[in-house]
């Protein structure tokens, strides 16, 4: 494969998999070697084995970190502080993207930023939707309610009032009370049912400025 052919195939893709370049059951024997050469010469960025992005100035679209996270681990969705910041529930900017997966936990540092993958039980892998964090880019992101519960679930002492208050929650209207309670019940952890009520109480207090 020549460079011009690669650009024609993936020029509009923020992130692409090498599997997209293989035709049928007979992959190009020299494809992996050619990709490695382009990485060495700075034309491609390898994010992990089999996952690439075009380097500047060949890149047409700046990959959004949420899309990158989804492509790094297919069976994952963005959650915890990353999703909370996206939904405007916490004031802080979150530089590292944290996702939830049913696979093994993992932390990656790439040329396009840092990514953390936290493990949850398969029955807790729900409560996310395809969202549009950037123009013409989509990614699976937790709903506000699920992002809160994922954070509580994966944080020791996350159901304590002290921890919830430290989040400095805002944007009360983004959280649906019924959905939060339903998700907490579905995750079948007493810790989460308790946390749901604490979260709702603190959100109301923040909304009315009683803290």
NULUM-611605 format. One line per 5 residues: for each residue x, y, z of C-alpha. Coordinates in steps of 0.25 Angstrom, whole numbers, always signed. Layout:
N
X Y Z; ...
% end
This chain:
211
+0 +0 +0; +5 +14 -3; +3 +26 +5; -7 +33 -5; -15 +20 -4
-16 +21 +11; -20 +35 +11; -31 +32 +1; -36 +21 +10; -35 +27 +24
-33 +42 +22; -46 +46 +28; -45 +37 +40; -40 +43 +53; -35 +29 +58
-35 +16 +50; -32 +2 +51; -22 -6 +43; -33 -16 +41; -40 -6 +32
-29 -7 +22; -29 -22 +20; -38 -27 +9; -45 -40 +11; -38 -52 +17
-24 -49 +10; -18 -37 +18; -6 -30 +11; +6 -38 +17; +14 -25 +17
+3 -16 +23; +8 -17 +37; +23 -14 +33; +18 -2 +24; +10 +4 +36
+22 +3 +45; +30 +10 +35; +20 +22 +34; +20 +22 +50; +35 +23 +50
+35 +34 +40; +24 +42 +47; +13 +41 +37; +5 +32 +46; +2 +32 +61
+1 +18 +67; -9 +19 +79; -8 +4 +82; -6 -9 +74; -15 -8 +62
-20 +6 +65; -15 +18 +58; -17 +33 +55; -12 +42 +44; -1 +51 +49
+0 +66 +46; -1 +72 +35; -8 +60 +29; -20 +60 +39; -33 +66 +34
-40 +64 +47; -35 +66 +62; -39 +53 +69; -48 +56 +81; -42 +49 +94
-56 +42 +96; -55 +36 +82; -41 +32 +84; -45 +25 +97; -56 +17 +90
-46 +13 +79; -35 +9 +89; -45 -1 +96; -57 -5 +87; -65 -11 +99
-65 +2 +107; -72 +15 +110; -67 +29 +116; -71 +31 +130; -68 +35 +144
-61 +49 +145; -60 +50 +130; -74 +49 +127; -78 +57 +139; -70 +69 +134
-76 +67 +120; -90 +68 +125; -86 +80 +134; -88 +73 +147; -75 +76 +153
-67 +89 +150; -53 +83 +148; -46 +81 +135; -42 +66 +134; -29 +64 +126
-30 +49 +126; -41 +41 +120; -47 +30 +129; -56 +19 +123; -63 +7 +128
-61 -7 +122; -65 -21 +126; -50 -25 +122; -38 -24 +130; -34 -10 +136
-24 -2 +128; -16 +11 +128; -11 +16 +115; -2 +29 +111; -3 +32 +97
+2 +44 +88; -13 +48 +88; -14 +48 +103; -16 +39 +115; -27 +28 +117
-32 +20 +128; -41 +8 +127; -48 +3 +140; -54 -11 +141; -69 -13 +145
-77 -25 +145; -85 -29 +132; -98 -26 +139; -94 -12 +142; -90 -9 +128
-102 +0 +124; -106 +14 +125; -99 +20 +113; -103 +26 +100; -96 +30 +87
-93 +45 +88; -87 +55 +80; -75 +62 +87; -70 +68 +75; -75 +72 +61
-76 +59 +52; -71 +50 +64; -79 +41 +72; -75 +33 +85; -82 +25 +95
-83 +33 +108; -90 +30 +121; -103 +38 +125; -101 +47 +136; -108 +38 +146
-99 +26 +142; -87 +34 +142; -90 +38 +157; -93 +23 +161; -81 +18 +153
-72 +28 +161; -78 +24 +175; -77 +9 +171; -63 +10 +168; -58 +19 +179
-56 +13 +193; -65 +21 +202; -72 +28 +190; -86 +27 +196; -81 +36 +208
-87 +50 +209; -73 +55 +211; -69 +50 +197; -82 +54 +190; -80 +68 +195
-65 +69 +191; -70 +67 +176; -77 +81 +177; -88 +76 +168; -96 +86 +160
-106 +86 +148; -117 +79 +156; -126 +79 +144; -117 +69 +137; -120 +58 +147
-134 +51 +146; -138 +46 +160; -145 +34 +155; -134 +29 +146; -124 +31 +157
-132 +22 +167; -135 +12 +156; -120 +11 +152; -116 +9 +166; -126 -2 +168
-122 -9 +156; -107 -9 +160; -112 -17 +172; -103 -11 +183; -108 -5 +196
-97 +5 +195; -102 +11 +182; -117 +12 +187; -111 +20 +199; -103 +28 +190
-114 +32 +181; -122 +38 +192; -109 +45 +197; -106 +50 +183; -120 +56 +181
-121 +63 +194; -107 +69 +192; -111 +73 +178; -124 +80 +183; -116 +87 +194
-105 +92 +183; -117 +97 +174; -123 +105 +186; -109 +110 +191; -111 +104 +205
-97 +99 +206
% end
